[in-house]
Amino acid sequence: MEIMKSDEKRSHRLNYLLKYYLINPKENDLYLRAKQMGVTDSTAKDYIRTVIIQAHKIHSK
């Protein structure tokens, strides 16, 4: 079994959260979904910021 690097894991999580947010653009739901991944509050908030920035970039194209 290959162990995933932490940056790879973060990337997978962010991609998943971005897809989720594009379907359901509610910050609170996004936060809860991030917390379900077992991350700390600060990591969940970092994920949310990153995902929202990415979503805005997608919508502005």
C-alpha positions in Angstrom: 0.0 0.0 0.0 1.4 3.3 -1.1 1.3 6.1 1.5 0.0 9.4 0.1 2.1 12.5 0.7 0.5 15.2 2.8 0.5 17.7 -0.1 -1.1 15.1 -2.3 -3.7 14.3 0.3 -4.4 18.1 0.7 -4.8 18.4 -3.1 -7.3 15.5 -3.2 -9.3 16.9 -0.3 -9.4 20.4 -1.9 -10.6 19.0 -5.2 -13.3 17.1 -3.5 -14.4 20.1 -1.4 -14.3 22.3 -4.5 -16.7 20.0 -6.4 -18.9 19.9 -3.3 -18.9 23.7 -3.0 -19.7 24.2 -6.7 -22.8 22.1 -6.2 -23.7 23.4 -2.8 -22.2 26.9 -2.2 -22.8 27.2 1.5 -19.8 27.9 3.7 -21.3 26.2 6.8 -21.9 23.0 4.9 -18.4 23.2 3.4 -16.9 23.6 6.9 -18.9 20.6 8.2 -17.7 18.5 5.2 -14.1 19.5 5.8 -14.4 18.7 9.6 -15.7 15.2 8.6 -12.3 14.6 7.1 -10.9 14.7 10.6 -8.9 18.0 10.2 -8.5 20.7 12.8 -10.6 23.9 12.9 -7.7 25.9 11.4 -7.1 23.5 8.6 -10.8 23.3 7.8 -10.9 27.2 7.6 -7.8 27.1 5.4 -9.5 24.6 3.1 -12.6 26.8 3.0 -10.7 29.9 2.0 -8.8 28.0 -0.7 -11.9 26.4 -2.1 -13.8 29.7 -2.2 -11.0 31.5 -4.0 -10.8 28.7 -6.5 -14.6 28.7 -7.0 -14.5 32.5 -7.7 -11.7 32.0 -10.2 -13.8 29.4 -12.0 -16.9 31.6 -12.0 -15.0 34.7 -13.3 -13.7 32.9 -16.4 
